[in-house]
Amino acid sequence: MTLTTFALVRHGQTDWNAERRLQGATDIPLNDVGRGQARDAVAVLSGQDWDVVVSSPLSRAAETADIIAAGLGLDVARRLPGLMERGYGKAEGLQAGPELDALRIPGGFEGAESEESTAARGLAALESLAEEFSGKRVLVVAHGTLIRLTLNQATGQTLPSVENAALNLVHHHPVDGWDLEYFNGERLLAGAEV
């Protein structure tokens, strides 16, 4: 059975990240800090050979992937809709406060995609890539909540927030499932919880 390795990288910073606004599926571009974070990620990722780069179609992830791929001498193979960020409905663009609180419901926000649906969509995208690129090293640029919820589902852990442009390294084995090796750039001890 073949092991497939994934680097899951959250896009670089956007103005909405800096302003602590919920982005969700709203297509907000990278800012200059985010572009710098993407360039910095190249140094972390360049010590390993990557076979393919894929990303979410949202511009902040697509541009991060383009910068990283160019720095590694690769092209982005495709943009996968399954890797888009969780949709937050009417809460997108809002900051913490009364307006956002008014939209809160159990499990999220009014009109938002559920955590379960987001995790299932993200995991389906990764499992499809694991099948297509079995035994390869796949670099995926996506979004913080999507990565966190997908890794929660895949590993059975409850992970904290995913940092912009940090390395999250996970291995997929067709029989043994998923094994998280790095989270937010930090190596985990075998069997350790984050």
URGI-V982764 format. One record per residue. N is the residue number from 0. PHI is phi as a letter, one per 40 degrees, with the letter a starting at -180 (none if undefined). PSI is psi in radians with two decimals (NA if undefined). OMEGA is omega in degrees with one decimal (NA if undefined). Layout:
# URGI-V982764
n	phi	psi	omega
N	PHI	PSI	OMEGA
N	PHI	PSI	OMEGA
This chain:
# URGI-V982764
n	phi	psi	omega
0	none	2.53	-170.6
1	b	2.37	177.6
2	c	2.27	175.8
3	b	2.29	-177.1
4	b	2.35	178.5
5	b	2.29	164.3
6	c	2.05	178.7
7	b	1.97	-174.8
8	b	2.20	173.6
9	c	2.52	177.2
10	d	2.85	175.0
11	c	3.05	-175.4
12	c	2.56	171.7
13	b	2.96	175.3
14	c	-0.66	179.2
15	c	-0.62	173.9
16	d	-0.83	-177.7
17	c	-0.59	180.0
18	c	0.00	-179.4
19	f	0.80	175.1
20	b	2.53	174.2
21	c	2.18	-179.8
22	c	-0.92	-177.4
23	f	-2.35	-177.0
24	c	-0.02	176.1
25	c	2.32	-172.9
26	c	1.52	-179.7
27	c	2.27	-176.9
28	c	2.87	172.8
29	c	2.67	167.8
30	b	-3.09	-177.5
31	c	-0.61	175.8
32	c	-0.76	179.4
33	c	-0.68	177.2
34	c	-0.69	176.4
35	c	-0.70	177.6
36	c	-0.69	178.1
37	c	-0.74	177.6
38	c	-0.69	178.0
39	c	-0.59	-179.9
40	c	-0.49	179.3
41	d	-0.73	-179.0
42	c	-0.69	179.9
43	c	-0.68	-175.2
44	c	-0.28	-172.9
45	c	-0.23	178.4
46	c	-0.05	-177.4
47	b	2.67	177.1
48	c	2.23	178.4
49	b	2.38	-177.3
50	c	-0.57	-175.6
51	a	2.58	176.0
52	b	2.27	175.6
53	b	2.80	179.0
54	a	2.95	166.8
55	c	2.65	176.8
56	c	-0.20	179.1
57	c	2.45	-168.6
58	d	-0.60	-179.0
59	c	-0.65	177.1
60	c	-0.70	-179.1
61	c	-0.77	179.9
62	c	-0.70	176.1
63	d	-0.79	179.1
64	c	-0.72	179.4
65	c	-0.76	-179.8
66	c	-0.80	-179.4
67	c	-0.83	-179.0
68	d	-0.79	179.4
69	c	-0.72	179.2
70	c	-0.44	179.4
71	c	0.00	-178.9
72	g	0.51	-179.0
73	b	2.99	171.9
74	b	2.70	173.9
75	c	2.15	-175.8
76	c	-0.70	-178.8
77	a	2.86	174.8
78	b	2.13	-175.6
79	b	2.07	177.8
80	d	-0.53	179.0
81	c	-0.25	-179.5
82	c	0.08	178.8
83	c	2.72	-179.9
84	c	2.76	175.4
85	d	2.33	175.8
86	c	2.28	-178.7
87	b	0.17	176.6
88	f	-2.36	-176.7
89	c	-0.25	-177.9
90	c	-0.24	-177.7
91	c	2.34	-179.3
92	g	-0.18	-177.5
93	c	2.66	173.3
94	b	2.92	176.8
95	d	2.39	179.9
96	i	-3.04	-174.8
97	c	-0.68	-178.5
98	c	-0.75	177.7
99	c	-0.74	179.7
100	d	-0.60	-179.8
101	c	-0.37	-179.4
102	c	-0.10	-177.1
103	c	2.36	172.1
104	b	2.90	177.5
105	d	2.22	177.9
106	g	0.08	178.5
107	i	-2.28	-176.3
108	b	2.67	177.6
109	d	2.20	177.6
110	g	0.05	-179.1
111	c	2.68	170.9
112	c	2.46	-179.5
113	c	2.73	176.0
114	c	-0.69	-179.2
115	c	-0.76	179.3
116	c	-0.73	178.9
117	c	-0.83	-179.8
118	c	-0.76	-179.6
119	c	-0.72	179.3
120	c	-0.80	179.5
121	c	-0.77	-179.9
122	c	-0.69	177.1
123	c	-0.71	178.5
124	c	-0.79	179.8
125	c	-0.70	179.2
126	c	-0.62	175.5
127	c	-0.73	177.4
128	c	-0.67	178.7
129	c	-0.63	177.6
130	c	-0.79	-178.6
131	c	-0.69	-175.9
132	b	0.72	-178.4
133	d	2.25	178.4
134	g	0.02	-177.2
135	c	3.10	176.1
136	b	1.99	-170.6
137	b	2.18	178.0
138	b	2.08	-176.5
139	b	2.19	174.6
140	b	2.09	-176.3
141	a	-2.36	-168.9
142	b	2.65	-172.9
143	d	-0.93	-177.7
144	c	-0.72	178.2
145	d	-0.81	-179.8
146	c	-0.83	-178.5
147	c	-0.87	-178.3
148	c	-0.64	178.4
149	c	-0.79	178.3
150	c	-0.64	174.9
151	d	-0.84	-178.9
152	c	-0.77	-175.5
153	c	-0.66	-172.3
154	b	-0.20	-177.2
155	g	0.22	178.5
156	c	2.94	171.5
157	b	1.81	-172.9
158	c	2.66	174.9
159	c	-3.03	-179.2
160	d	2.60	177.7
161	c	2.28	-178.2
162	c	2.67	177.8
163	c	2.27	172.0
164	f	0.35	177.6
165	c	2.64	-180.0
166	c	2.26	170.6
167	b	1.99	-174.2
168	b	2.17	-178.4
169	b	2.52	-179.7
170	b	2.47	178.1
171	b	2.20	174.9
172	b	2.27	-175.5
173	d	-0.50	-179.2
174	c	-0.81	-173.9
175	c	-0.18	177.2
176	g	-2.45	-169.4
177	b	2.45	178.1
178	b	2.05	-178.3
179	c	2.12	-178.9
180	b	-0.72	178.6
181	b	2.45	173.2
182	b	2.24	-176.4
183	f	0.72	174.7
184	g	-0.01	-178.6
185	b	2.30	177.5
186	c	2.36	179.6
187	c	2.55	173.2
188	c	2.60	-179.2
189	d	2.20	177.6
190	g	0.09	-177.3
191	c	2.56	173.5
192	c	2.61	178.8
193	c	NA	NA
